């Protein structure tokens, strides 16, 4: 081998070593960068996943709240409907019991209705009542004419020239239904309570 070849070989060896060192240095830098990018990408993926999970959780909670509100509203409407039906049935039962009072109790009840109505009229009047109740009403109305009227189911109607005072079982029930509802609710409790 010649000295030129030797020098070339040494140069080539030096260049190869420089190249290897440079290559290793660059490889380390790239590996570090690659690891940084991997970590960054992993972090971004984790952040995105957490954000999406948070968004999904928030949306699902919102949907559940809406559904729960709708169910509660429907239950409240159903409870109100059932409570009203229950109270209507009680009013019907009270009304039925008043229509079917025995003669002695019916007389006292109709007498109460008559006195209340009489206190509200300042003119001459006739007393109208159901034809089946004429004898009962005549037993306490001595100073006015008593006439049967099949349009009156129970109670009395005082008919004057200008004013009519209706004090029937229906009007009596209507007048006291708030008290009946209060008594029923006190007795059985709130129907909405669980």
N, CA, C and O of each residue as an XYZ file, in Angstrom:
776
protein
N       0.805     -1.166      0.000
C       0.000      0.000      0.000
C       0.855      1.238      0.000
O       1.953      1.314      0.552
N       0.302      2.129     -0.617
C       1.078      3.354     -0.749
C       0.701      4.314      0.354
O      -0.321      4.158      1.023
N       1.513      5.268      0.522
C       1.278      6.234      1.573
C       0.026      7.041      1.292
O      -0.647      7.477      2.225
N      -0.284      7.236      0.088
C      -1.503      7.971     -0.266
C      -2.694      7.117      0.121
O      -3.695      7.601      0.647
N      -2.556      5.875     -0.148
C      -3.671      4.986      0.189
C      -3.813      4.922      1.693
O      -4.928      4.910      2.215
N      -2.710      4.880      2.383
C      -2.739      4.853      3.838
C      -3.409      6.119      4.370
O      -4.266      6.061      5.252
N      -3.022      7.210      3.843
C      -3.594      8.482      4.279
C      -5.080      8.520      3.945
O      -5.906      9.001      4.720
N      -5.383      8.005      2.783
C      -6.811      7.976      2.393
C      -7.587      7.060      3.347
O      -8.687      7.395      3.786
N      -7.019      5.941      3.648
C      -7.674      5.000      4.554
C      -7.853      5.630      5.936
O      -8.907      5.486      6.555
N      -6.832      6.321      6.411
C      -6.924      6.977      7.715
C      -8.001      8.056      7.678
O      -8.772      8.218      8.624
N      -8.039      8.790      6.569
C      -9.037      9.831      6.417
C     -10.442      9.234      6.366
O     -11.398      9.732      6.959
N     -10.499      8.160      5.634
C     -11.805      7.486      5.525
C     -12.211      6.974      6.910
O     -13.373      7.085      7.303
N     -11.255      6.417      7.639
C     -11.560      5.927      8.988
C     -11.989      7.072      9.894
O     -12.944      6.951     10.660
N     -11.274      8.176      9.796
C     -11.625      9.344     10.597
C     -13.012      9.864     10.212
O     -13.833     10.203     11.065
N     -13.240      9.914      8.916
C     -14.549     10.364      8.432
C     -15.654      9.416      8.907
O     -16.736      9.851      9.301
N     -15.367      8.140      8.863
C     -16.360      7.157      9.311
C     -16.652      7.332     10.798
O     -17.801      7.257     11.234
N     -15.569      7.570     11.581
C     -15.751      7.773     13.010
C     -16.545      9.059     13.253
O     -17.462      9.094     14.073
N     -16.167     10.125     12.515
C     -16.914     11.380     12.634
C     -18.383     11.171     12.245
O     -19.307     11.662     12.893
N     -18.542     10.428     11.169
C     -19.900     10.139     10.700
C     -20.676      9.355     11.756
O     -21.843      9.642     12.023
N     -20.010      8.354     12.359
C     -20.658      7.543     13.389
C     -21.019      8.403     14.589
O     -22.126      8.306     15.119
N     -20.088      9.242     15.015
C     -20.343     10.124     16.157
C     -21.490     11.068     15.819
O     -22.422     11.245     16.603
N     -21.403     11.672     14.635
C     -22.452     12.586     14.181
C     -23.778     11.842     14.060
O     -24.832     12.338     14.460
N     -23.694     10.637     13.495
C     -24.900      9.816     13.326
C     -25.516      9.497     14.679
O     -26.727      9.632     14.855
N     -24.693      9.072     15.640
C     -25.175      8.725     16.981
C     -25.768      9.956     17.660
O     -26.814      9.877     18.305
N     -25.099     11.080     17.511
C     -25.585     12.318     18.103
C     -26.947     12.697     17.504
O     -27.888     13.027     18.225
N     -27.025     12.643     16.177
C     -28.293     12.973     15.504
C     -29.377     11.968     15.871
O     -30.532     12.340     16.079
N     -29.000     10.687     15.951
C     -29.969      9.640     16.303
C     -30.508      9.895     17.699
O     -31.708      9.751     17.931
N     -29.644     10.270     18.635
C     -30.077     10.571     20.000
C     -31.040     11.762     20.004
O     -32.073     11.741     20.673
N     -30.678     12.800     19.240
C     -31.541     13.976     19.153
C     -32.905     13.604     18.576
O     -33.946     14.012     19.091
N     -32.878     12.825     17.501
C     -34.150     12.417     16.891
C     -34.949     11.523     17.826
O     -36.169     11.657     17.928
N     -34.268     10.613     18.507
C     -34.965      9.733     19.460
C     -35.603     10.553     20.581
O     -36.734     10.289     20.988
N     -34.854     11.564     21.081
C     -35.399     12.436     22.124
C     -36.616     13.198     21.601
O     -37.649     13.286     22.265
N     -36.465     13.750     20.384
C     -37.581     14.483     19.766
C     -38.765     13.555     19.576
O     -39.908     13.917     19.855
N     -38.474     12.336     19.091
C     -39.543     11.360     18.872
C     -40.261     11.053     20.182
O     -41.490     10.986     20.213
N     -39.509     10.867     21.260
C     -40.105     10.608     22.577
C     -40.937     11.804     23.036
O     -42.029     11.637     23.581
N     -40.410     13.017     22.809
C     -41.159     14.228     23.167
C     -42.469     14.291     22.393
O     -43.520     14.585     22.963
N     -42.403     14.011     21.086
C     -43.614     14.029     20.257
C     -44.607     12.969     20.719
O     -45.812     13.206     20.797
N     -44.055     11.774     21.027
C     -44.936     10.693     21.521
C     -45.643     11.122     22.802
O     -46.850     10.938     22.954
N     -44.850     11.712     23.743
C     -45.430     12.173     25.011
C     -46.460     13.271     24.762
O     -47.537     13.275     25.360
N     -46.116     14.200     23.874
C     -47.024     15.300     23.558
C     -48.316     14.761     22.944
O     -49.417     15.156     23.329
N     -48.159     13.850     21.981
C     -49.345     13.263     21.333
C     -50.169     12.480     22.347
O     -51.397     12.573     22.354
N     -49.502     11.711     23.203
C     -50.202     10.940     24.229
C     -50.951     11.886     25.176
O     -52.091     11.621     25.555
N     -50.292     12.997     25.553
C     -50.921     13.980     26.438
C     -52.142     14.609     25.753
O     -53.200     14.750     26.367
N     -51.989     14.983     24.482
C     -53.110     15.577     23.752
C     -54.260     14.592     23.606
O     -55.430     14.949     23.740
N     -53.894     13.328     23.326
C     -54.947     12.294     23.219
C     -55.653     12.154     24.560
O     -56.881     12.064     24.593
N     -54.927     12.135     25.652
C     -55.516     12.004     26.988
C     -56.410     13.207     27.303
O     -57.518     13.056     27.819
N     -55.904     14.412     26.981
C     -56.704     15.618     27.204
C     -57.975     15.592     26.364
O     -59.054     15.935     26.847
N     -57.842     15.186     25.113
C     -59.016     15.103     24.231
C     -60.009     14.077     24.768
O     -61.214     14.322     24.819
N     -59.474     12.916     25.170
C     -60.334     11.860     25.720
C     -61.067     12.366     26.969
O     -62.271     12.156     27.118
N     -60.323     13.037     27.865
C     -60.943     13.555     29.094
C     -62.000     14.610     28.775
O     -63.064     14.640     29.394
N     -61.701     15.469     27.812
C     -62.677     16.493     27.417
C     -63.916     15.837     26.836
O     -65.040     16.204     27.179
N     -63.709     14.870     25.959
C     -64.860     14.178     25.363
C     -65.662     13.448     26.446
O     -66.893     13.490     26.443
N     -64.968     12.785     27.365
C     -65.659     12.103     28.457
C     -66.441     13.100     29.308
O     -67.576     12.840     29.707
N     -65.816     14.240     29.576
C     -66.490     15.281     30.349
C     -67.720     15.797     29.603
O     -68.786     15.984     30.190
N     -67.551     16.022     28.300
C     -68.678     16.487     27.476
C     -69.795     15.454     27.458
O     -70.971     15.788     27.605
N     -69.411     14.201     27.276
C     -70.412     13.121     27.231
C     -71.102     12.988     28.587
O     -72.317     12.810     28.668
N     -70.299     13.080     29.651
C     -70.878     12.986     30.997
C     -71.856     14.138     31.228
O     -72.967     13.930     31.715
N     -71.435     15.352     30.875
C     -72.302     16.513     31.038
C     -73.590     16.340     30.234
O     -74.684     16.592     30.741
N     -73.455     15.911     28.984
C     -74.628     15.726     28.120
C     -75.538     14.631     28.664
O     -76.760     14.780     28.668
N     -74.944     13.531     29.123
C     -75.775     12.445     29.656
C     -76.478     12.887     30.937
O     -77.639     12.540     31.156
N     -75.780     13.658     31.794
C     -76.423     14.178     33.002
C     -77.561     15.123     32.644
O     -78.609     15.109     33.289
N     -77.358     15.939     31.622
C     -78.399     16.865     31.166
C     -79.606     16.081     30.659
O     -80.747     16.409     30.985
N     -79.352     15.048     29.863
C     -80.445     14.229     29.320
C     -81.182     13.525     30.456
O     -82.410     13.438     30.448
N     -80.423     13.022     31.436
C     -81.050     12.346     32.581
C     -81.895     13.326     33.381
O     -82.999     12.985     33.806
N     -81.383     14.558     33.596
C     -82.157     15.573     34.332
C     -83.450     15.902     33.601
O     -84.510     16.023     34.215
N     -83.353     16.044     32.283
C     -84.551     16.357     31.492
C     -85.548     15.210     31.592
O     -86.740     15.424     31.809
N     -85.041     13.982     31.429
C     -85.929     12.811     31.504
C     -86.552     12.702     32.893
O     -87.741     12.413     33.029
N     -85.736     12.935     33.925
C     -86.245     12.875     35.296
C     -87.316     13.943     35.519
O     -88.352     13.678     36.128
N     -87.054     15.154     35.019
C     -88.035     16.233     35.156
C     -89.345     15.880     34.457
O     -90.431     16.140     34.976
N     -89.223     15.280     33.265
C     -90.433     14.890     32.532
C     -91.208     13.831     33.299
O     -92.435     13.887     33.384
N     -90.479     12.857     33.860
C     -91.141     11.798     34.631
C     -91.799     12.389     35.872
O     -92.938     12.054     36.198
N     -91.069     13.281     36.571
C     -91.646     13.905     37.767
C     -92.879     14.730     37.420
O     -93.874     14.703     38.145
N     -92.815     15.464     36.309
C     -93.966     16.245     35.869
C     -95.149     15.326     35.580
O     -96.274     15.597     35.998
N     -94.882     14.240     34.862
C     -95.950     13.285     34.525
C     -96.535     12.678     35.799
O     -97.752     12.536     35.918
N     -95.658     12.315     36.761
C     -96.141     11.753     38.027
C     -96.967     12.778     38.802
O     -98.007     12.446     39.371
N     -96.499     14.021     38.819
C     -97.261     15.074     39.510
C     -98.621     15.286     38.858
O     -99.628     15.458     39.544
N     -98.641     15.274     37.513
C     -99.917     15.423     36.806
C    -100.839     14.249     37.133
O    -102.032     14.431     37.375
N    -100.268     13.046     37.136
C    -101.068     11.846     37.435
C    -101.567     11.898     38.881
O    -102.722     11.570     39.149
N    -100.695     12.311     39.819
C    -101.109     12.424     41.218
C    -102.213     13.458     41.377
O    -103.182     13.233     42.102
N    -102.067     14.591     40.696
C    -103.090     15.633     40.764
C    -104.405     15.112     40.202
O    -105.469     15.331     40.782
N    -104.325     14.417     39.065
C    -105.527     13.851     38.456
C    -106.183     12.862     39.421
O    -107.396     12.907     39.631
N    -105.374     11.963     40.013
C    -105.930     10.972     40.939
C    -106.498     11.623     42.189
O    -107.539     11.206     42.698
N    -105.804     12.655     42.687
C    -106.305     13.359     43.868
C    -107.646     14.013     43.550
O    -108.587     13.927     44.339
N    -107.731     14.671     42.389
C    -108.989     15.315     42.003
C    -110.109     14.284     41.836
O    -111.241     14.512     42.262
N    -109.780     13.146     41.210
C    -110.790     12.083     41.051
C    -111.253     11.574     42.414
O    -112.445     11.361     42.640
N    -110.286     11.382     43.321
C    -110.597     10.909     44.664
C    -111.509     11.907     45.380
O    -112.507     11.520     45.989
N    -111.159     13.191     45.300
C    -111.967     14.211     45.960
C    -113.344     14.347     45.311
O    -114.335     14.579     46.004
N    -113.411     14.206     43.988
C    -114.715     14.225     43.302
C    -115.589     13.072     43.782
O    -116.787     13.246     44.005
N    -114.988     11.896     43.941
C    -115.763     10.740     44.423
C    -116.271     10.969     45.842
O    -117.384     10.574     46.190
N    -115.438     11.612     46.651
C    -115.875     11.914     48.023
C    -117.036     12.901     47.993
O    -118.013     12.736     48.724
N    -116.930     13.940     47.139
C    -118.042     14.896     47.028
C    -119.315     14.199     46.559
O    -120.400     14.459     47.078
N    -119.176     13.312     45.575
C    -120.348     12.568     45.092
C    -120.949     11.718     46.209
O    -122.170     11.616     46.329
N    -120.088     11.108     47.027
C    -120.572     10.273     48.136
C    -121.280     11.139     49.175
O    -122.326     10.752     49.696
N    -120.711     12.316     49.480
C    -121.353     13.224     50.447
C    -122.710     13.673     49.892
O    -123.713     13.694     50.605
N    -122.715     14.031     48.604
C    -123.956     14.465     47.971
C    -125.002     13.344     48.014
O    -126.163     13.571     48.354
N    -124.572     12.153     47.668
C    -125.485     10.992     47.686
C    -126.025     10.760     49.091
O    -127.212     10.487     49.267
N    -125.149     10.870     50.096
C    -125.595     10.684     51.486
C    -126.607     11.753     51.883
O    -127.565     11.468     52.602
N    -126.393     13.005     51.410
C    -127.344     14.074     51.737
C    -128.692     13.852     51.043
O    -129.743     14.099     51.634
N    -128.661     13.388     49.798
C    -129.919     13.097     49.096
C    -130.688     11.970     49.786
O    -131.919     11.945     49.763
N    -129.961     11.050     50.394
C    -130.596      9.858     50.975
C    -130.726      9.913     52.491
O    -130.832      8.874     53.144
N    -130.719     11.122     53.057
C    -130.921     11.249     54.500
C    -132.295     10.699     54.878
O    -133.240     10.753     54.091
N    -132.386     10.173     56.089
C    -133.719      9.743     56.539
C    -134.571     10.998     56.748
O    -134.033     12.102     56.836
N    -135.871     10.840     56.826
C    -136.820     11.966     56.844
C    -136.518     12.964     57.962
O    -136.596     14.173     57.744
N    -136.177     12.478     59.144
C    -135.938     13.370     60.284
C    -134.696     14.240     60.040
O    -134.737     15.451     60.258
N    -133.612     13.637     59.595
C    -132.380     14.388     59.340
C    -132.551     15.312     58.122
O    -132.048     16.436     58.108
N    -133.261     14.823     57.113
C    -133.493     15.649     55.928
C    -134.260     16.914     56.315
O    -133.979     17.997     55.802
N    -135.224     16.773     57.218
C    -136.008     17.929     57.666
C    -135.080     18.965     58.307
O    -135.150     20.145     57.963
N    -134.218     18.545     59.225
C    -133.303     19.491     59.881
C    -132.334     20.118     58.876
O    -132.034     21.308     58.959
N    -131.851     19.319     57.934
C    -130.910     19.838     56.936
C    -131.600     20.853     56.017
O    -131.065     21.933     55.765
N    -132.788     20.501     55.522
C    -133.515     21.417     54.638
C    -133.942     22.675     55.392
O    -133.966     23.766     54.823
N    -134.276     22.523     56.661
C    -134.648     23.674     57.474
C    -133.445     24.638     57.574
O    -133.621     25.853     57.487
N    -132.236     24.102     57.755
C    -131.024     24.920     57.792
C    -130.858     25.645     56.456
O    -130.598     26.848     56.434
N    -131.009     24.915     55.331
C    -130.880     25.527     54.007
C    -131.928     26.632     53.821
O    -131.631     27.693     53.271
N    -133.135     26.375     54.278
C    -134.227     27.345     54.137
C    -133.941     28.617     54.946
O    -134.110     29.725     54.438
N    -133.512     28.462     56.187
C    -133.250     29.630     57.048
C    -132.140     30.490     56.452
O    -132.245     31.716     56.432
N    -131.059     29.840     55.959
C    -129.958     30.592     55.328
C    -130.463     31.367     54.106
O    -130.099     32.526     53.911
N    -131.299     30.727     53.286
C    -131.823     31.380     52.082
C    -132.788     32.509     52.450
O    -132.753     33.582     51.849
N    -133.647     32.259     53.442
C    -134.642     33.247     53.881
C    -133.969     34.533     54.359
O    -134.512     35.621     54.172
N    -132.792     34.416     54.975
C    -132.070     35.589     55.471
C    -131.491     36.437     54.340
O    -131.043     37.557     54.580
N    -131.495     35.921     53.114
C    -130.908     36.635     51.976
C    -131.944     37.304     51.074
O    -131.576     37.980     50.114
N    -133.223     37.128     51.365
C    -134.249     37.665     50.466
C    -135.113     38.687     51.214
O    -135.517     38.454     52.353
N    -135.389     39.820     50.559
C    -136.161     40.905     51.182
C    -137.474     41.149     50.446
O    -137.994     42.264     50.484
N    -138.004     40.171     49.799
C    -139.265     40.332     49.072
C    -140.093     39.070     49.270
O    -139.613     38.069     49.802
N    -141.350     39.137     48.830
C    -142.218     37.964     48.906
C    -141.678     36.872     47.989
O    -141.100     37.145     46.938
N    -141.880     35.645     48.412
C    -141.353     34.526     47.623
C    -142.212     33.293     47.821
O    -143.012     33.197     48.752
N    -142.013     32.348     46.902
C    -142.575     31.007     47.076
C    -141.390     30.072     47.234
O    -140.286     30.367     46.776
N    -141.626     28.947     47.883
C    -140.551     27.978     48.111
C    -140.736     26.830     47.134
O    -141.795     26.205     47.079
N    -139.679     26.561     46.357
C    -139.695     25.430     45.432
C    -138.787     24.335     45.991
O    -137.721     24.606     46.543
N    -139.243     23.089     45.831
C    -138.431     21.947     46.249
C    -138.819     20.754     45.391
O    -139.779     20.825     44.624
N    -138.088     19.670     45.515
C    -138.394     18.454     44.770
C    -139.781     17.954     45.204
O    -140.110     18.009     46.389
N    -140.588     17.473     44.264
C    -141.928     16.994     44.636
C    -141.908     15.920     45.730
O    -142.855     15.822     46.510
N    -140.837     15.112     45.794
C    -140.754     14.080     46.843
C    -140.507     14.672     48.221
O    -140.697     13.996     49.233
N    -140.079     15.947     48.267
C    -139.731     16.571     49.550
C    -140.770     17.589     50.022
O    -140.544     18.266     51.025
N    -141.895     17.713     49.328
C    -142.889     18.748     49.671
C    -143.363     18.618     51.114
O    -143.434     19.616     51.831
N    -143.684     17.422     51.541
C    -144.213     17.248     52.908
C    -143.171     17.622     53.948
O    -143.498     18.234     54.965
N    -141.920     17.259     53.700
C    -140.849     17.617     54.654
C    -140.724     19.132     54.736
O    -140.667     19.684     55.835
N    -140.680     19.824     53.580
C    -140.501     21.279     53.565
C    -141.719     21.974     54.165
O    -141.573     22.962     54.886
N    -142.917     21.470     53.876
C    -144.136     22.079     54.444
C    -144.177     21.953     55.969
O    -144.853     22.731     56.641
N    -143.459     20.983     56.503
C    -143.482     20.788     57.963
C    -142.780     21.931     58.716
O    -143.021     22.112     59.909
N    -141.922     22.701     58.041
C    -141.282     23.834     58.731
C    -141.515     25.172     58.018
O    -141.185     26.214     58.586
N    -142.072     25.188     56.793
C    -142.403     26.441     56.106
C    -143.915     26.605     56.202
O    -144.676     25.972     55.470
N    -144.334     27.478     57.133
C    -145.765     27.632     57.390
C    -146.338     28.883     56.736
O    -147.531     28.940     56.437
N    -145.481     29.895     56.511
C    -145.987     31.194     56.090
C    -145.793     31.492     54.609
O    -146.082     32.605     54.169
N    -145.306     30.519     53.822
C    -145.110     30.719     52.383
C    -145.589     29.480     51.639
O    -145.620     28.371     52.171
N    -145.956     29.716     50.398
C    -146.418     28.616     49.564
C    -145.232     27.709     49.203
O    -144.145     28.202     48.900
N    -145.440     26.395     49.236
C    -144.412     25.415     48.867
C    -144.890     24.703     47.611
O    -145.986     24.144     47.575
N    -144.043     24.732     46.573
C    -144.404     24.147     45.275
C    -143.347     23.111     44.886
O    -142.152     23.321     45.093
N    -143.799     22.006     44.325
C    -142.879     20.969     43.843
C    -142.311     21.347     42.477
O    -143.032     21.820     41.598
N    -141.004     21.128     42.316
C    -140.333     21.405     41.041
C    -139.317     20.286     40.817
O    -138.342     20.164     41.558
N    -139.554     19.473     39.790
C    -138.680     18.311     39.560
C    -137.272     18.706     39.105
O    -136.384     17.854     39.062
N    -137.051     19.991     38.763
C    -135.702     20.445     38.412
C    -134.810     20.602     39.645
O    -133.588     20.705     39.528
N    -135.427     20.618     40.821
C    -134.661     20.729     42.059
C    -134.533     19.326     42.638
O    -135.522     18.704     43.025
N    -133.292     18.839     42.690
C    -133.081     17.472     43.182
C    -133.159     17.398     44.692
O    -133.711     16.442     45.235
N    -132.619     18.384     45.375
C    -132.630     18.378     46.837
C    -132.350     19.767     47.341
O    -131.532     20.486     46.767
N    -133.030     20.163     48.429
C    -132.861     21.506     48.961
C    -134.034     22.380     48.574
O    -135.107     21.886     48.229
N    -133.819     23.692     48.636
C    -134.917     24.631     48.376
C    -134.454     25.756     47.466
O    -133.267     26.065     47.362
N    -135.444     26.356     46.810
C    -135.213     27.554     46.012
C    -136.304     28.543     46.400
O    -137.494     28.238     46.318
N    -135.886     29.721     46.821
C    -136.851     30.761     47.178
C    -136.966     31.669     45.968
O    -136.002     32.319     45.561
N    -138.182     31.702     45.393
C    -138.383     32.432     44.152
C    -139.214     33.679     44.429
O    -140.391     33.612     44.784
N    -138.546     34.829     44.250
C    -139.222     36.110     44.410
C    -139.486     36.708     43.033
O    -139.243     36.074     42.006
N    -139.994     37.955     43.033
C    -140.248     38.622     41.748
C    -138.943     39.007     41.070
O    -138.806     38.859     39.855
N    -137.986     39.499     41.842
C    -136.733     39.975     41.273
C    -135.551     39.053     41.576
O    -134.582     39.020     40.818
N    -135.624     38.320     42.657
C    -134.479     37.528     43.121
C    -134.899     36.088     43.355
O    -135.989     35.800     43.848
N    -133.979     35.184     42.977
C    -134.133     33.772     43.314
C    -132.941     33.379     44.188
O    -131.790     33.636     43.836
N    -133.227     32.760     45.317
C    -132.163     32.279     46.199
C    -132.191     30.756     46.164
O    -133.127     30.116     46.642
N    -131.141     30.204     45.587
C    -131.022     28.746     45.462
C    -130.138     28.252     46.596
O    -128.972     28.635     46.697
N    -130.685     27.416     47.432
C    -129.902     26.775     48.489
C    -130.212     25.287     48.456
O    -130.983     24.763     49.260
N    -129.583     24.637     47.502
C    -129.827     23.213     47.253
C    -128.646     22.398     47.769
O    -127.643     22.946     48.227
N    -128.788     21.092     47.685
C    -127.679     20.213     48.073
C    -126.455     20.518     47.210
O    -125.336     20.582     47.718
N    -126.667     20.705     45.908
C    -125.543     21.012     45.009
C    -124.850     22.312     45.405
O    -123.621     22.369     45.457
N    -125.637     23.367     45.686
C    -125.010     24.644     46.043
C    -124.338     24.547     47.416
O    -123.298     25.163     47.645
N    -124.934     23.772     48.325
C    -124.345     23.575     49.649
C    -122.992     22.858     49.524
O    -122.011     23.266     50.145
N    -122.949     21.787     48.717
C    -121.699     21.045     48.494
C    -120.658     21.971     47.876
O    -119.497     21.961     48.286
N    -121.060     22.761     46.903
C    -120.134     23.684     46.242
C    -119.566     24.681     47.255
O    -118.386     25.028     47.210
N    -120.419     25.129     48.160
C    -120.015     26.117     49.162
C    -119.016     25.540     50.169
O    -118.096     26.235     50.598
N    -119.195     24.279     50.542
C    -118.333     23.717     51.595
C    -117.272     22.748     51.068
O    -116.589     22.099     51.861
N    -117.123     22.641     49.752
C    -116.184     21.634     49.242
C    -114.738     21.912     49.670
O    -113.966     20.971     49.855
N    -114.361     23.169     49.828
C    -113.012     23.484     50.314
C    -112.778     22.900     51.703
O    -111.712     22.352     51.981
N    -113.774     23.020     52.565
C    -113.672     22.457     53.917
C    -113.615     20.932     53.861
O    -112.864     20.301     54.605
N    -114.417     20.348     52.972
C    -114.412     18.883     52.826
C    -113.028     18.418     52.373
O    -112.476     17.463     52.920
N    -112.475     19.101     51.372
C    -111.143     18.733     50.866
C    -110.107     18.837     51.988
O    -109.258     17.959     52.139
N    -110.181     19.910     52.769
C    -109.232     20.092     53.867
C    -109.356     18.953     54.874
O    -108.351     18.388     55.304
N    -110.583     18.619     55.248
C    -110.799     17.526     56.202
C    -110.282     16.197     55.657
O    -109.646     15.427     56.377
N    -110.559     15.935     54.383
C    -110.118     14.672     53.778
C    -108.601     14.612     53.754
O    -108.010     13.591     54.105
N    -107.973     15.702     53.340
C    -106.508     15.703     53.261
C    -105.868     15.614     54.639
O    -104.803     15.015     54.787
N    -106.506     16.205     55.654
C    -105.996     16.065     57.020
C    -106.120     14.617     57.476
O    -105.246     14.092     58.166
N    -107.210     13.987     57.082
C    -107.474     12.606     57.515
C    -106.575     11.596     56.809
O    -105.999     10.721     57.455
N    -106.453     11.713     55.493
C    -105.694     10.705     54.731
C    -104.297     11.159     54.391
O    -103.491     10.355     53.921
N    -103.980     12.421     54.611
C    -102.645     12.935     54.293
C    -102.568     13.361     52.839
O    -103.494     13.159     52.053
N    -101.448     13.949     52.514
C    -101.223     14.413     51.147
C    -101.045     13.201     50.246
O    -100.207     12.341     50.513
N    -101.824     13.134     49.190
C    -101.751     11.989     48.274
C    -100.470     11.982     47.471
O    -100.125     10.959     46.879
N     -99.742     13.113     47.434
C     -98.477     13.169     46.680
C     -97.309     12.674     47.512
O     -96.244     12.378     46.968
N     -97.492     12.577     48.828
C     -96.367     12.152     49.693
C     -96.047     10.696     49.412
O     -96.930      9.891     49.116
N     -94.784     10.381     49.509
C     -94.362      8.998     49.274
C     -94.319      8.222     50.553
O     -93.985      7.037     50.545
